[in-house]
Amino acid sequence: MPITVNTNIPSLTAQKSLNQATDRMNTAMQRMSTGLRINSSKDDAAGMAVATKLNYKISSLNVAQDNGQMGASMLDTAEGVLSVISDNLTRIRDLTEQAANGTYGSDAMTAIKTEVQARMDEITRLAKSSEFNGKVLFNPSNPEGISADIKLQVGITSDSTSTIDLKSSLFADAAASTLLNVQGGDVSSHYASDSTARTFLTNIDNALANITGRTTLLGGYQQRIISAIDAAGVMETNLTSAASLIQDADIAEESSNYIKQQILQQTSASLLATANQSPSIALNLI
């Protein structure tokens, strides 16, 4: 091999090896410090594109589960209100059953009517005031009332497979006058005699059937929502696992690689120092 001064091939080779070892050592250090194998598109452009898509789906599935939980909470609130309304209707029926017996005088009938009216007023108050997150639950005529089907977004797509439709009939007017079909909300005429009270039992039974039907439907929707939340959770877990395989760093592997490149860096630096001294041999020939 010729001895040259202007071009030191061994030195250039050692420099290249030193730079490569340093770059790879820095890459391993970055991966260990971030925990990610892909920190920028230059690390793996295709892998980053796939991981980015998986990550936004994972984030959307988290939101879908939150949406489902919010819907379930709203239905829990509605069911609680309907339970109280049902209790009041049951008491109204008990009182009306007594009034239909024909053994009560006018004072007793007035007392029964007074309690029935108070119970009805409470049912109406609940219907008009019960709300969840700004939505009035049982008063569709209210500007914040529910007058159309509610779509719960429990998936991540824009089509119907990602929604659960809550029928507006669940949230129909639950005021006492509507449930009991009492014009103006005044029950005086229904407690004028045992005969009118007996006839009124049919209205009360219809009201109780209305509330029972809604409660049953609520239970069915709650089961669907729980199922949707569980499914979204399973999908999130699987996508998270897939994203981890693509973007997460194997710390054991990177640690070994870091040490390997560190040794190569030190070796290259030592050889570079030796290579830089090689041209000085030319002085011995002058």
C-alpha positions in Angstrom: 0.0 0.0 0.0 1.4 3.4 -0.9 2.3 5.9 1.8 0.4 9.2 1.1 0.0 12.5 3.0 -3.0 14.1 1.2 -5.4 11.2 1.5 -5.5 9.0 4.6 -7.8 6.1 3.7 -7.5 4.3 7.1 -8.4 7.6 8.8 -11.5 8.1 6.6 -12.6 4.5 7.2 -12.2 4.9 11.0 -14.1 8.2 10.9 -17.0 6.6 9.0 -17.1 3.8 11.5 -16.9 6.2 14.4 -19.8 8.3 13.0 -21.9 5.2 12.4 -21.3 3.9 15.9 -22.1 7.3 17.4 -25.4 7.7 15.4 -26.5 4.2 16.3 -25.6 4.7 19.9 -27.6 7.9 20.0 -30.6 6.2 18.3 -30.5 3.4 20.9 -30.3 6.0 23.7 -33.3 7.9 22.3 -35.3 4.7 22.1 -34.5 3.8 25.6 -35.3 7.2 26.9 -38.7 7.5 25.1 -39.6 3.9 25.1 -40.4 4.1 21.4 -38.8 2.4 18.5 -40.3 5.0 16.1 -39.6 8.5 17.2 -39.8 10.1 13.8 -40.8 9.1 10.3 -37.2 8.5 9.3 -37.1 5.6 11.8 -39.9 3.7 10.0 -42.1 5.8 7.8 -44.6 3.0 7.0 -44.6 1.9 10.6 -45.3 5.4 11.8 -48.3 5.7 9.4 -49.8 2.5 10.7 -49.1 3.4 14.3 -50.7 6.8 13.9 -53.8 5.3 12.4 -54.0 2.8 15.3 -53.5 5.5 17.9 -56.3 7.7 16.7 -58.6 4.7 16.6 -57.6 3.8 20.2 -58.3 7.4 21.3 -61.7 7.3 19.5 -62.5 4.0 21.2 -61.8 5.7 24.6 -64.2 8.4 23.7 -66.8 5.9 22.5 -66.6 4.1 25.9 -67.1 7.5 27.7 -70.1 8.2 25.5 -71.6 4.9 26.4 -71.0 5.5 30.1 -72.6 8.9 29.7 -75.6 7.4 28.0 -75.9 4.7 30.7 -75.8 7.4 33.4 -78.6 9.3 31.7 -80.7 6.1 31.6 -79.9 5.4 35.2 -81.1 8.9 36.1 -84.3 8.4 34.0 -85.0 5.1 35.6 -84.6 6.6 39.1 -87.1 9.3 38.2 -89.6 6.8 36.7 -89.3 4.7 39.9 -90.3 7.6 42.0 -93.2 8.4 39.7 -94.3 4.7 39.8 -94.2 4.9 43.6 -96.5 7.9 43.6 -98.8 6.3 41.1 -99.0 3.2 43.2 -100.0 5.3 46.2 -102.6 7.1 44.1 -104.0 3.7 43.1 -104.1 2.6 46.7 -106.0 5.7 47.7 -108.4 5.4 44.7 -109.0 1.7 45.6 -110.1 2.9 49.0 -112.3 5.7 47.6 -114.0 3.1 45.3 -115.1 1.1 48.3 -118.2 3.1 49.0 -117.7 3.3 52.7 -116.2 6.8 52.9 -118.0 10.0 53.6 -117.4 13.4 52.0 -114.7 14.4 54.5 -112.8 11.2 53.9 -113.1 11.5 50.1 -111.8 15.1 50.3 -108.8 13.9 52.3 -108.1 11.2 49.7 -108.5 13.7 46.9 -106.2 16.1 48.6 -103.4 13.5 48.9 -104.0 12.3 45.4 -103.7 15.9 44.1 -100.5 16.4 46.1 -99.0 13.2 44.6 -100.0 14.3 41.1 -98.4 17.7 41.6 -95.2 15.9 42.7 -95.2 13.7 39.6 -95.6 16.8 37.4 -92.8 18.6 39.2 -90.5 15.6 38.7 -91.4 15.4 35.0 -90.8 19.1 34.4 -87.6 19.4 36.5 -85.7 16.2 36.1 -82.7 16.7 33.8 -79.3 15.2 32.9 -76.4 17.2 31.6 -78.8 20.0 30.5 -81.3 17.7 28.9 -84.8 17.8 30.5 -85.9 14.1 30.6 -89.7 14.0 30.6 -90.9 17.3 29.2 -90.5 17.4 25.4 -92.2 20.7 25.1 -89.3 22.4 27.1 -86.6 23.9 24.8 -84.1 21.5 26.4 -86.6 18.6 26.4 -86.1 15.4 24.3 -88.5 15.4 21.4 -86.5 13.2 19.0 -84.6 10.0 19.2 -81.2 10.3 20.8 -78.2 8.7 19.1 -75.5 7.4 21.4 -72.1 7.3 19.6 -70.7 4.1 21.0 -68.4 3.3 18.0 -65.9 5.1 15.9 -67.5 5.1 12.5 -70.1 7.5 11.0 -72.6 4.9 10.1 -75.5 3.3 12.0 -73.4 0.4 13.3 -71.7 2.8 15.7 -74.8 4.3 17.3 -77.6 3.1 19.6 -80.9 5.0 19.0 -82.8 5.8 22.2 -86.4 6.2 21.2 -88.0 9.5 22.1 -91.0 7.6 23.5 -88.8 6.9 26.5 -88.8 10.6 27.3 -92.4 11.4 26.5 -94.4 13.8 28.7 -94.7 12.3 32.2 -96.8 15.0 33.8 -99.6 13.6 35.9 -102.3 15.1 33.8 -100.8 13.4 30.7 -100.2 10.0 32.4 -103.6 9.9 34.1 -105.5 11.6 31.3 -106.8 14.3 33.6 -107.9 17.5 31.9 -106.3 20.5 33.6 -104.8 18.3 36.2 -107.8 18.6 38.6 -109.0 15.3 40.0 -112.0 16.6 41.9 -114.5 15.0 39.5 -112.9 11.6 39.9 -113.5 11.5 43.6 -117.0 12.7 43.6 -118.3 9.2 44.4 -117.1 5.7 44.8 -118.3 5.0 41.2 -116.2 7.8 39.7 -113.2 6.6 41.7 -113.7 3.1 40.5 -113.7 4.3 36.9 -110.5 6.3 37.5 -108.7 3.1 38.4 -108.5 2.3 34.7 -106.6 5.6 34.1 -104.2 4.8 36.9 -103.6 1.3 35.6 -102.8 2.8 32.1 -100.4 5.2 33.7 -98.6 2.5 35.6 -98.4 0.4 32.5 -96.9 3.3 30.6 -94.2 3.8 33.3 -93.5 0.0 33.5 -93.1 -0.2 29.8 -90.6 2.6 29.8 -88.7 1.1 32.6 -88.5 -2.3 30.8 -87.3 -0.5 27.6 -84.7 1.3 29.6 -83.3 -2.0 30.9 -83.0 -3.3 27.4 -81.1 -0.2 26.3 -78.8 -0.4 29.3 -77.9 -3.9 28.4 -77.1 -2.8 24.8 -74.9 0.0 26.1 -73.0 -2.2 28.5 -72.4 -4.6 25.6 -71.2 -1.8 23.4 -68.8 -0.5 26.1 -67.4 -4.0 26.6 -66.9 -4.4 22.8 -65.1 -1.1 22.5 -62.9 -2.0 25.4 -61.9 -5.3 23.8 -61.1 -3.5 20.5 -59.1 -0.9 22.3 -57.0 -3.5 24.1 -56.3 -5.4 20.8 -55.4 -2.2 18.9 -53.2 -1.0 21.8 -51.4 -4.4 21.6 -50.9 -4.0 17.8 -49.7 -0.4 18.1 -47.2 -1.5 20.8 -45.7 -4.1 18.6 -45.1 -1.5 15.9 -43.9 1.5 17.9 -42.7 0.4 21.3 -39.0 -0.2 21.8 -37.6 -3.5 23.1 -35.5 -2.0 26.0 -33.4 -5.2 26.5 -32.5 -5.2 22.8 -31.8 -1.5 22.7 -29.7 -1.7 25.8 -27.5 -4.4 24.2 -27.3 -2.4 21.0 -26.3 0.7 23.0 -23.4 -1.1 24.7 -22.4 -2.7 21.4 -22.2 0.7 19.6 -20.5 2.2 22.6 -17.7 -0.3 22.3 -17.5 0.2 18.5 -17.3 3.9 19.1 -14.4 3.6 21.5 -12.7 1.2 19.2 -13.2 3.4 16.2 -11.9 6.4 18.1 -8.8 4.5 19.2 -8.1 3.3 15.6 -8.8 6.8 14.2 -6.1 8.2 16.5 -3.7 5.5 15.2 -4.7 6.1 11.5 -4.1 9.8 11.9 -0.5 9.1 12.8 0.2 6.9 9.8 1.2 9.8 7.4 3.9 10.8 9.8 5.9 7.8 8.6 6.5 9.7 5.4 8.9 12.0 7.4 11.2 9.1 8.0 11.6 8.8 4.2 12.8 12.4 3.7 
